[in-house]
């Protein structure tokens, strides 16, 4: 599918141009101050920042910030400057760039808002790299946290996130932030600083833990001794830098902007322990242990307070999601065996319940215009892929189809000659052909028994469709995560539609010859992705840019049958037993091979035969052993990492 080549070539050229542009950024005070918009615009975006972010991760003290903010503009009008505070403002602006629901225009493969945020982050990161680290002050840690937050909120350079968050943890350790501030001598640190250090330490821990979970790597906090207590459940306006003593902490059922950190602190030890086990490939978790951890997680979930405050929507959702994600990961291996072992039916229902809760939480937030959680986290795609795995392994597998290379499309040899020309039009470059030579694909149909699995599978497939819609909103709002979107779309498309639960009315030949259903599912998957491609094309800021021109040429020159329609497996085979794959997309992407899909082989030989198969995503903690996704994106199209 030449859309792949269009995106890849444009992406390579844009990254090359961006590298040249970045080398011109020195990170001077003047560059930081020049990047700051007018005050009217800044006022609106800073208010948005506090409304969305400072009810979860606590980085700033709002009353103190507004005093410094007013002082900053007064000094700026008189000719003085505070580049450090200006950098803080810029990072707050960047973290809110994509939080407003709208059909943003695209600049190539990314949205204009995300492109603007990326430019701001480049300037601030260059400036931050020039600053000394001799004095690790509160302001220093606030800037580091804001830099991490801005990158995650815009999916910018996420491949560096685990290293960056781990580096921040070590800096916090070097400053003694992991120890109880009350151990310091009286008068050496003010009550205000003690409280802010508590907030920042828990925030840094949460940022690092989530990064470790999504990367599948060990946390820097594992086996680390720390005794910093939870921050007080107090609103910011109850204390200040001049306070000699803090008021008493309020009950946790009374919502304040610090409530999320105070409650999240209670489950950190359990989550760190689970992460250590789940990210250790040599660890073999027994089912009895899974049930024990399941009980502990559900107890924590049941103890979460129910707040009526409108500001509590985001922190309540985050508290739920960061616990339920562990239920998904713990139960997934056992849920896949539920159809053959009734002991694991509980894991099957738990996976569906946890995935349903996560997707519903994100759906509720996005429907209310709250995009922060969906933008910065991969909960939806993780839940979707795990749910698809579980459903597939509990379906009945019928027949098998082996992909065979189709004849090259008319005129393809003409494109091969142009491949050596680096200046050739993107759409004229030849699509690489990667075939899964020895992988047979079986058709998944909904089971007739056990009754509970037969009943829940259609509902779970409907849930998967909702997950795809929610993640599509993220892709279109930010102009990134195309690779993850393709994988999620393929994972959804490989499953039967819920309506197939009805008994088949056709002959048994139609069941044992699944090519028709494979063809339909293939078309549905590809149509969904090409529809998104057309939307990206329609929203281009410059309709004549390189990517837009290439996509138009591709869509106009390649017929639907060349893109989507499976070909016969051999000249002598009947159509019903034919293989599928007119292109590397149709062959490899729509039906990902898994153990039990008629392969009869282990994971490693399959990976070898995939001829450049997809490597496990760095930003998702999903066990993809047994998922052999296609080489649809043989390049980094998941974000500016």
C-alpha positions as CSV (number, residue, x, y, z in Angstrom):
1,X,0.0,0.0,0.0
2,X,1.7,3.1,-1.2
3,X,0.2,5.3,1.5
4,X,2.9,3.8,3.7
5,X,5.6,5.1,1.4
6,X,4.0,8.5,1.3
7,X,4.0,8.8,5.1
8,X,7.5,7.3,5.5
9,X,9.2,9.5,2.9
10,X,7.5,12.6,4.2
11,X,8.4,11.7,7.8
12,X,12.0,11.1,6.9
13,X,12.2,14.5,5.1
14,X,10.5,16.3,7.9
15,X,12.7,14.8,10.6
16,X,15.8,15.8,8.5
17,X,14.5,19.3,8.2
18,X,13.7,19.4,11.9
19,X,17.2,18.4,12.8
20,X,18.6,21.2,10.8
21,X,16.2,23.6,12.5
22,X,17.0,22.3,15.9
23,X,20.7,22.9,15.4
24,X,19.9,26.6,15.0
25,X,18.3,26.7,18.5
26,X,21.0,27.6,21.0
27,X,18.7,28.0,24.0
28,X,19.6,31.5,25.0
29,X,17.5,33.7,27.2
30,X,16.5,35.9,24.2
31,X,15.1,32.8,22.4
32,X,13.0,31.9,25.4
33,X,11.6,35.4,25.8
34,X,11.0,35.8,22.1
35,X,8.9,32.6,22.0
36,X,6.4,33.9,24.6
37,X,3.1,35.0,23.1
38,X,1.2,38.2,24.2
39,X,-0.3,38.3,27.7
40,X,-3.9,37.9,26.6
41,X,-3.1,34.6,25.0
42,X,-0.9,33.4,27.9
43,X,-3.6,34.3,30.4
44,X,-6.1,31.9,28.7
45,X,-3.6,29.0,28.4
46,X,-2.3,29.3,31.9
47,X,-5.9,29.1,33.2
48,X,-6.4,26.0,31.0
49,X,-3.2,24.5,32.5
50,X,-4.4,24.8,36.1
51,X,-7.9,23.6,35.2
52,X,-6.5,20.4,33.6
53,X,-3.2,19.5,35.1
54,X,-2.9,20.9,38.6
55,X,-5.7,18.7,40.0
56,X,-3.6,15.5,39.4
57,X,0.2,16.0,39.2
58,X,1.0,18.9,41.6
59,X,3.9,20.9,40.3
60,X,3.0,24.5,41.2
61,X,1.5,26.3,44.1
62,X,-1.3,28.4,42.5
63,X,-1.4,31.5,44.7
64,X,2.4,31.8,44.7
65,X,2.4,31.3,41.0
66,X,-0.1,34.1,40.3
67,X,1.9,36.6,42.4
68,X,5.1,35.7,40.5
69,X,3.1,35.9,37.2
70,X,1.9,39.5,37.9
71,X,5.4,40.5,38.9
72,X,6.8,38.9,35.7
73,X,4.7,41.0,33.4
74,X,5.4,44.2,35.4
75,X,9.1,43.7,35.1
76,X,8.7,42.8,31.4
77,X,6.9,46.0,30.7
78,X,9.8,47.9,32.4
79,X,12.4,46.2,30.4
80,X,13.5,43.5,32.9
81,X,13.3,39.8,32.2
82,X,13.0,36.5,34.0
83,X,13.9,33.8,31.4
84,X,13.5,31.0,34.0
85,X,9.9,32.0,34.6
86,X,9.3,32.6,30.9
87,X,10.5,29.0,30.2
88,X,8.0,27.8,32.8
89,X,5.2,29.7,31.1
90,X,6.1,28.3,27.7
91,X,6.1,24.7,29.0
92,X,2.7,25.3,30.6
93,X,1.4,26.7,27.3
94,X,2.9,23.7,25.4
95,X,1.2,21.2,27.8
96,X,-2.2,22.7,26.9
97,X,-1.7,23.0,23.1
98,X,-3.9,20.0,22.2
99,X,-6.4,19.9,25.1
100,X,-9.1,21.8,23.3
101,X,-11.4,19.7,21.1
102,X,-11.4,20.9,17.6
103,X,-10.6,19.9,14.0
104,X,-7.1,21.2,13.9
105,X,-5.4,21.8,10.6
106,X,-2.5,19.5,9.7
107,X,1.0,20.5,8.7
108,X,2.0,17.3,6.9
109,X,1.5,14.3,9.2
110,X,1.0,16.3,12.4
111,X,-1.4,19.0,13.6
112,X,-0.5,22.6,13.8
113,X,-1.1,22.8,17.5
114,X,1.2,19.8,18.2
115,X,3.8,21.3,15.8
116,X,3.7,24.6,17.7
117,X,4.1,22.7,21.1
118,X,7.0,20.7,19.7
119,X,8.8,23.9,18.7
120,X,8.2,25.4,22.2
121,X,9.6,22.3,23.8
122,X,12.7,22.4,21.6
123,X,13.4,26.0,22.7
124,X,12.8,25.2,26.4
125,X,14.8,22.0,26.4
126,X,17.8,23.7,24.8
127,X,17.6,26.5,27.4
128,X,17.2,24.0,30.2
129,X,20.3,22.1,29.0
130,X,22.4,25.3,29.5
131,X,21.4,25.8,33.1
132,X,23.7,24.7,36.0
133,X,22.6,21.8,38.2
134,X,24.6,22.9,41.3
135,X,21.5,24.1,43.2
136,X,18.5,21.8,42.9
137,X,15.8,24.2,44.0
138,X,12.0,23.8,43.9
139,X,12.0,26.0,40.8
140,X,14.5,23.6,39.1
141,X,12.3,20.5,39.8
142,X,9.2,22.4,38.7
143,X,10.8,23.1,35.4
144,X,11.9,19.4,35.0
145,X,8.4,18.1,35.8
146,X,6.8,20.6,33.4
147,X,9.2,19.6,30.6
148,X,8.2,15.9,31.1
149,X,4.5,16.8,31.2
150,X,4.6,18.9,28.1
151,X,6.3,16.1,26.1
152,X,3.8,13.5,27.2
153,X,0.8,15.7,26.7
154,X,1.9,16.2,23.0
155,X,3.6,12.7,22.5
156,X,6.9,14.4,21.7
157,X,10.1,12.3,22.0
158,X,8.5,9.6,24.1
159,X,11.3,7.1,23.4
160,X,13.4,9.3,25.7
161,X,10.8,9.4,28.4
162,X,11.9,6.5,30.5
163,X,15.5,7.8,30.6
164,X,14.3,11.4,31.3
165,X,12.0,10.4,34.1
166,X,14.6,8.1,35.6
167,X,17.1,10.9,35.5
168,X,14.7,13.2,37.3
169,X,14.2,10.6,40.0
170,X,18.0,10.4,40.6
171,X,18.2,14.2,40.8
172,X,15.4,14.1,43.4
173,X,17.3,11.5,45.3
174,X,20.4,13.6,45.2
175,X,18.5,16.5,46.8
176,X,17.1,14.3,49.5
177,X,13.5,14.6,48.3
178,X,12.8,10.9,49.0
179,X,13.3,11.4,52.8
180,X,10.7,12.8,55.2
181,X,11.2,16.6,55.3
182,X,10.4,16.6,59.0
183,X,13.7,14.9,59.7
184,X,15.5,18.1,58.9
185,X,16.4,20.5,61.7
186,X,13.6,23.0,62.7
187,X,14.0,26.2,60.8
188,X,16.2,24.8,58.1
189,X,13.2,24.4,55.7
190,X,9.9,26.2,55.9
191,X,6.5,24.4,56.2
192,X,5.7,25.6,52.6
193,X,8.9,24.0,51.2
194,X,8.2,20.8,53.1
195,X,4.8,20.5,51.6
196,X,5.9,21.4,48.1
197,X,8.7,18.8,48.3
198,X,6.2,16.1,49.3
199,X,4.0,17.0,46.3
200,X,6.8,17.1,43.9
201,X,8.3,13.8,45.1
202,X,5.0,11.9,44.6
203,X,4.5,13.6,41.2
204,X,8.0,12.5,40.1
205,X,7.3,9.0,41.3
206,X,4.0,8.8,39.4
207,X,5.5,10.1,36.2
208,X,8.4,7.6,36.4
209,X,6.3,4.6,37.4
210,X,3.9,5.1,34.4
211,X,6.8,5.5,32.1
212,X,8.4,2.2,33.4
213,X,5.1,0.4,33.0
214,X,4.5,1.5,29.5
215,X,8.1,0.7,28.4
216,X,8.2,-2.6,30.1
217,X,11.4,-1.7,32.0
218,X,12.2,-1.7,35.6
219,X,11.5,1.4,37.7
220,X,14.3,3.4,39.3
221,X,12.2,3.2,42.4
222,X,12.3,-0.5,42.7
223,X,13.9,-1.6,46.1
224,X,14.5,2.0,46.9
225,X,14.0,3.2,50.5
226,X,11.9,6.3,50.8
227,X,9.8,7.6,53.6
228,X,8.3,10.8,52.3
229,X,4.8,11.0,53.7
230,X,1.7,11.8,51.6
231,X,1.1,15.5,51.1
232,X,-1.6,17.1,53.2
233,X,-5.1,17.1,51.6
234,X,-5.2,20.9,51.5
235,X,-6.2,23.5,48.9
236,X,-3.5,25.9,47.8
237,X,-5.2,28.9,49.3
238,X,-4.9,27.6,52.9
239,X,-1.1,28.1,53.1
240,X,1.6,30.2,51.5
241,X,5.3,30.7,51.5
242,X,5.0,32.8,54.7
243,X,3.0,30.2,56.6
244,X,4.6,29.3,59.9
245,X,2.4,26.2,60.3
246,X,0.1,24.3,58.0
247,X,-3.5,23.8,58.9
248,X,-4.8,20.3,59.6
249,X,-5.2,18.0,56.6
250,X,-8.8,17.6,55.4
251,X,-10.5,14.2,55.1
252,X,-9.9,12.4,51.8
253,X,-13.6,12.4,50.9
254,X,-13.3,16.2,50.8
255,X,-11.8,17.0,47.4
256,X,-8.9,19.4,47.0
257,X,-6.3,19.9,44.3
258,X,-3.9,17.7,46.4
259,X,-6.4,14.8,46.9
260,X,-5.1,12.8,43.9
261,X,-1.6,12.7,45.3
262,X,-2.7,11.9,48.8
263,X,-4.8,8.9,47.7
264,X,-2.4,7.7,45.0
265,X,0.4,7.5,47.6
266,X,-1.5,4.7,49.3
267,X,-1.1,2.3,46.4
268,X,2.4,3.1,45.3
269,X,4.1,0.2,47.2
270,X,1.7,-2.4,45.6
271,X,2.1,-0.9,42.1
272,X,5.9,-0.9,42.4
273,X,5.8,-4.5,43.5
274,X,3.5,-5.5,40.6
275,X,5.6,-3.6,38.1
276,X,8.8,-5.3,39.3
277,X,7.2,-8.7,38.7
278,X,5.4,-7.9,35.4
279,X,8.6,-6.3,33.9
280,X,10.7,-9.3,34.8
281,X,10.7,-11.9,32.0
282,X,12.0,-14.6,34.3
283,X,9.2,-14.1,36.8
284,X,6.5,-16.9,36.7
285,X,3.4,-15.7,38.5
286,X,1.1,-18.4,39.8
287,X,-2.7,-18.0,39.4
288,X,-3.2,-18.0,43.2
289,X,-0.9,-14.9,43.3
290,X,-2.9,-13.2,40.6
291,X,-6.1,-13.7,42.6
292,X,-4.4,-12.3,45.7
293,X,-3.2,-9.2,43.8
294,X,-6.6,-9.0,42.2
295,X,-8.3,-8.8,45.7
296,X,-5.8,-6.1,46.8
297,X,-6.5,-4.0,43.8
298,X,-10.2,-4.3,44.1
299,X,-10.0,-3.3,47.7
300,X,-8.1,-0.2,46.8
301,X,-10.7,0.6,44.0
302,X,-13.6,0.1,46.4
303,X,-12.0,2.6,48.9
304,X,-11.6,5.4,46.4
305,X,-13.8,8.3,47.4
306,X,-16.7,9.5,45.3
307,X,-16.3,13.2,44.9
308,X,-19.1,15.5,43.7
309,X,-16.7,18.4,42.8
310,X,-16.7,19.1,39.1
311,X,-12.9,19.5,39.2
312,X,-12.6,15.9,40.4
313,X,-13.4,14.2,37.1
314,X,-9.8,14.0,35.9
315,X,-8.2,12.9,39.2
316,X,-11.0,10.4,39.8
317,X,-10.5,8.9,36.3
318,X,-6.7,8.7,36.8
319,X,-7.0,6.9,40.1
320,X,-9.3,4.3,38.6
321,X,-7.2,3.8,35.4
322,X,-3.8,3.5,37.0
323,X,-5.1,0.6,39.2
324,X,-7.3,-1.2,36.6
325,X,-4.4,-1.3,34.1
326,X,-2.7,-3.8,36.4
327,X,-5.8,-6.0,36.4
328,X,-5.6,-6.2,32.6
329,X,-2.0,-7.1,32.5
330,X,-2.2,-9.7,35.4
331,X,-5.2,-11.6,34.0
332,X,-4.4,-11.5,30.3
333,X,-2.4,-14.8,30.1
334,X,-5.0,-16.7,32.0
335,X,-8.0,-15.1,30.3
336,X,-6.8,-16.4,27.0
337,X,-7.3,-20.0,28.3
338,X,-10.8,-19.5,29.6
339,X,-12.5,-21.4,26.8
340,X,-10.5,-24.6,27.5
341,X,-10.2,-24.3,31.3
342,X,-13.2,-23.0,33.3
343,X,-10.9,-22.1,36.2
344,X,-9.8,-19.1,34.2
345,X,-13.3,-17.8,33.3
346,X,-12.9,-15.2,36.1
347,X,-9.8,-13.8,34.4
348,X,-11.8,-13.6,31.2
349,X,-14.6,-11.6,32.8
350,X,-12.1,-9.5,34.8
351,X,-10.3,-8.5,31.6
352,X,-13.5,-7.5,29.9
353,X,-14.6,-5.6,33.0
354,X,-11.3,-3.8,33.4
355,X,-11.0,-2.9,29.7
356,X,-14.7,-1.8,29.7
357,X,-14.1,0.4,32.7
358,X,-11.0,2.0,31.2
359,X,-12.6,2.6,27.8
360,X,-15.8,4.0,29.4
361,X,-13.7,6.4,31.6
362,X,-11.9,7.7,28.6
363,X,-15.2,7.9,26.6
364,X,-16.9,9.9,29.3
365,X,-13.9,12.3,29.6
366,X,-13.6,12.9,25.8
367,X,-17.3,13.4,25.4
368,X,-17.1,16.2,27.9
369,X,-14.1,17.8,26.1
370,X,-11.5,16.6,28.6
371,X,-8.7,15.3,26.4
372,X,-5.8,15.4,28.8
373,X,-5.8,11.7,29.9
374,X,-6.3,10.3,26.4
375,X,-3.6,12.5,24.9
376,X,-0.9,11.6,27.4
377,X,-1.6,7.9,28.1
378,X,-2.0,4.7,26.1
379,X,-4.7,3.1,28.2
380,X,-7.1,2.8,25.3
381,X,-4.8,1.1,22.8
382,X,-3.4,-1.2,25.6
383,X,-6.9,-2.2,26.6
384,X,-7.9,-2.7,23.0
385,X,-4.9,-5.0,22.1
386,X,-5.2,-7.0,25.3
387,X,-9.0,-7.4,24.8
388,X,-8.5,-8.4,21.2
389,X,-6.0,-11.1,22.2
390,X,-8.3,-12.5,24.9
391,X,-11.3,-12.6,22.5
392,X,-9.4,-14.2,19.7
393,X,-8.0,-17.0,21.9
394,X,-11.5,-17.8,23.1
395,X,-13.1,-17.9,19.7
396,X,-13.4,-20.9,17.5
397,X,-10.8,-21.1,14.8
398,X,-12.0,-22.3,11.4
399,X,-10.0,-23.3,8.4
400,X,-6.7,-21.7,7.4
401,X,-5.5,-19.5,4.6
402,X,-2.0,-19.0,3.5
403,X,-0.9,-15.7,1.9
404,X,0.7,-15.9,-1.5
405,X,2.4,-13.1,-3.3
406,X,0.3,-11.5,-6.0
407,X,1.6,-10.4,-9.4
408,X,3.1,-6.9,-9.3
409,X,0.6,-4.2,-10.2
410,X,0.7,-2.8,-13.7
411,X,3.6,-0.3,-14.1
412,X,5.3,-1.3,-10.8
413,X,8.6,-1.9,-12.6
414,X,8.5,1.7,-13.8
415,X,8.5,2.7,-10.1
416,X,11.5,0.5,-9.3
417,X,13.7,2.5,-11.7
418,X,12.8,5.7,-9.8
419,X,13.6,4.3,-6.4
420,X,17.2,5.2,-6.7
421,X,16.3,8.8,-7.3
422,X,16.0,10.4,-3.9
423,X,14.2,13.4,-5.3
424,X,11.5,11.3,-7.0
425,X,7.9,12.0,-6.1
426,X,6.8,10.2,-3.0
427,X,3.9,8.5,-4.6
428,X,6.2,7.2,-7.4
429,X,8.4,5.2,-4.9
430,X,7.7,1.4,-5.0
431,X,6.0,-0.2,-2.1
432,X,8.2,-2.8,-0.5
433,X,6.7,-6.3,-0.5
434,X,6.9,-8.2,2.7
435,X,5.2,-11.6,2.8
436,X,4.5,-13.8,5.7
437,X,5.6,-16.8,3.7
438,X,4.9,-19.7,6.1
439,X,2.1,-18.3,8.3
440,X,-1.4,-19.7,8.0
441,X,-4.2,-17.6,9.3
442,X,-7.4,-19.1,10.7
443,X,-10.8,-17.5,10.7
444,X,-12.1,-16.6,14.2
445,X,-15.8,-17.2,14.8
446,X,-17.7,-16.5,17.9
447,X,-17.9,-19.6,20.2
448,X,-21.2,-21.4,20.9
449,X,-20.0,-22.5,24.3
450,X,-19.2,-22.0,27.2
451,X,-22.4,-19.9,27.6
452,X,-20.7,-17.1,29.5
453,X,-17.9,-16.6,26.9
454,X,-20.4,-16.8,24.1
455,X,-22.5,-14.1,25.8
456,X,-19.6,-11.8,26.6
457,X,-17.6,-11.9,23.4
458,X,-20.1,-9.9,21.3
459,X,-20.2,-7.2,23.9
460,X,-16.4,-7.1,24.1
461,X,-16.2,-6.7,20.4
462,X,-18.6,-3.7,20.5
463,X,-16.3,-2.3,23.3
464,X,-13.3,-2.7,20.9
465,X,-15.1,-0.6,18.3
466,X,-15.6,2.1,20.9
467,X,-11.9,1.9,21.8
468,X,-11.0,2.4,18.2
469,X,-13.2,5.5,18.0
470,X,-11.6,7.0,21.1
471,X,-8.1,6.4,19.9
472,X,-8.9,7.8,16.5
473,X,-9.9,11.1,18.2
474,X,-6.3,11.2,19.7
475,X,-4.8,10.5,16.3
476,X,-6.8,13.3,14.6
477,X,-6.3,15.8,17.4
478,X,-2.6,15.4,17.6
479,X,-1.4,14.0,14.3
480,X,0.6,11.1,15.7
481,X,0.3,7.5,16.8
482,X,-0.6,6.3,13.2
483,X,1.3,3.0,13.9
484,X,-0.6,2.3,17.1
485,X,-3.9,3.2,15.3
486,X,-3.1,0.8,12.5
487,X,-2.3,-2.0,15.0
488,X,-5.5,-1.4,17.0
489,X,-7.6,-1.3,13.8
490,X,-6.0,-4.6,12.6
491,X,-6.6,-6.2,16.0
492,X,-10.3,-5.2,15.8
493,X,-10.7,-6.2,12.2
494,X,-9.3,-9.7,12.7
495,X,-12.3,-10.5,15.0
496,X,-15.7,-11.6,13.9
497,X,-18.5,-9.0,14.0
498,X,-21.0,-9.5,16.9
499,X,-23.7,-10.5,14.4
500,X,-21.9,-13.6,13.5
501,X,-23.0,-15.1,16.8
502,X,-26.2,-16.2,15.0
503,X,-26.1,-19.7,13.6
504,X,-24.9,-19.8,10.0
505,X,-27.5,-20.3,7.4
506,X,-25.0,-21.1,4.6
507,X,-23.6,-24.6,3.9
508,X,-20.7,-26.0,5.9
509,X,-18.4,-25.2,2.9
510,X,-18.7,-21.5,3.7
511,X,-17.5,-22.2,7.3
512,X,-14.5,-24.3,6.3
513,X,-13.6,-22.0,3.4
514,X,-13.2,-18.7,5.2
515,X,-11.8,-16.5,2.4
516,X,-15.0,-14.5,2.0
517,X,-15.1,-13.5,5.6
518,X,-11.3,-12.8,5.6
519,X,-11.8,-10.6,2.6
520,X,-14.6,-8.6,4.3
521,X,-12.6,-8.2,7.4
522,X,-9.6,-7.1,5.4
523,X,-11.6,-4.5,3.6
524,X,-13.1,-3.2,6.8
525,X,-9.7,-2.8,8.4
526,X,-8.1,-1.1,5.4
527,X,-11.1,1.1,4.7
528,X,-11.0,2.4,8.3
529,X,-7.4,3.4,7.9
530,X,-7.7,4.9,4.4
531,X,-10.7,6.9,5.7
532,X,-8.5,8.4,8.3
533,X,-5.9,9.1,5.6
534,X,-8.4,11.0,3.6
535,X,-9.4,13.1,6.7
536,X,-5.7,14.0,7.2
537,X,-5.5,15.0,3.6
538,X,-8.7,17.2,3.8
539,X,-7.4,19.1,6.8
540,X,-4.0,20.0,5.4
541,X,-3.1,23.7,6.1
542,X,-1.2,23.7,2.8
543,X,-3.1,21.5,0.3
544,X,-0.1,21.5,-2.0
545,X,2.5,20.3,0.5
546,X,4.6,17.2,-0.3
547,X,2.5,14.8,1.8
548,X,-0.8,16.0,0.5
549,X,0.2,15.9,-3.1
550,X,1.7,12.4,-2.7
551,X,-1.4,11.1,-0.9
552,X,-3.7,12.5,-3.6
553,X,-1.6,10.9,-6.3
554,X,-1.6,7.6,-4.5
555,X,-5.3,7.5,-3.9
556,X,-6.0,8.5,-7.5
557,X,-3.5,6.1,-9.1
558,X,-4.1,2.9,-7.1
559,X,-7.3,1.1,-7.6
560,X,-9.2,-0.3,-4.6
561,X,-8.7,-3.8,-5.8
562,X,-5.0,-3.3,-5.9
563,X,-5.0,-2.1,-2.4
564,X,-7.5,-4.4,-0.7
565,X,-8.7,-7.4,-2.7
566,X,-7.1,-10.8,-1.8
567,X,-5.8,-12.9,-4.7
568,X,-6.2,-16.6,-5.2
569,X,-3.7,-18.9,-3.5
570,X,-2.9,-20.8,-6.6
571,X,-4.2,-21.3,-10.1
572,X,-5.7,-24.7,-9.3
573,X,-7.3,-23.8,-5.9
574,X,-10.9,-22.8,-5.8
575,X,-11.7,-19.2,-4.8
576,X,-13.0,-20.3,-1.5
577,X,-9.6,-21.7,-0.5
578,X,-7.6,-18.8,-1.9
579,X,-4.9,-17.0,-0.1
580,X,-5.1,-13.2,0.4
581,X,-2.9,-10.3,-0.2
582,X,-2.7,-7.9,-3.1
583,X,-0.2,-5.9,-1.2
584,X,2.0,-6.1,1.8
585,X,-0.7,-4.4,3.8
586,X,-3.5,-6.8,2.9
587,X,-1.1,-9.7,3.4
588,X,0.5,-8.8,6.7
589,X,-1.6,-6.3,8.5
590,X,-5.2,-7.3,8.7
591,X,-4.7,-10.7,10.3
592,X,-1.9,-10.9,12.7
593,X,-0.6,-14.4,13.4
594,X,-0.8,-15.7,16.9
595,X,-0.2,-19.1,18.5
596,X,-3.2,-21.1,17.7
597,X,-3.8,-19.5,14.3
598,X,-2.8,-22.6,12.4
599,X,0.9,-21.8,12.6
600,X,2.2,-24.9,14.3
601,X,5.4,-23.2,15.3
602,X,7.0,-21.1,18.0
603,X,7.3,-17.3,18.1
604,X,10.9,-17.0,17.0
605,X,10.6,-18.8,13.7
606,X,7.5,-16.8,12.9
607,X,9.2,-13.6,13.7
608,X,12.0,-14.6,11.3
609,X,9.6,-15.4,8.6
610,X,7.7,-12.1,8.9
611,X,10.6,-10.5,7.0
612,X,10.9,-7.3,9.1
613,X,8.2,-7.8,11.5
614,X,7.0,-5.1,13.9
615,X,8.9,-4.7,17.1
616,X,7.0,-4.4,20.4
617,X,5.9,-0.8,21.0
618,X,8.1,1.1,23.4
619,X,5.1,3.1,24.8
620,X,2.8,0.2,25.7
621,X,3.2,-2.4,28.4
622,X,1.5,-5.1,26.5
623,X,2.8,-8.7,26.2
624,X,2.9,-9.0,22.4
625,X,4.6,-12.4,22.4
626,X,2.4,-14.4,20.1
627,X,1.2,-11.3,18.2
628,X,3.1,-11.1,15.0
629,X,2.1,-7.8,13.5
630,X,3.0,-6.8,10.0
631,X,5.7,-4.6,8.8
632,X,3.2,-2.0,7.8
633,X,5.1,0.8,9.4
634,X,8.8,-0.2,8.9
635,X,9.6,3.2,10.4
636,X,8.8,5.3,13.4
637,X,5.4,6.7,12.8
638,X,4.2,6.6,16.3
639,X,5.3,10.1,17.4
640,X,8.3,12.4,17.5
641,X,10.2,10.4,20.0
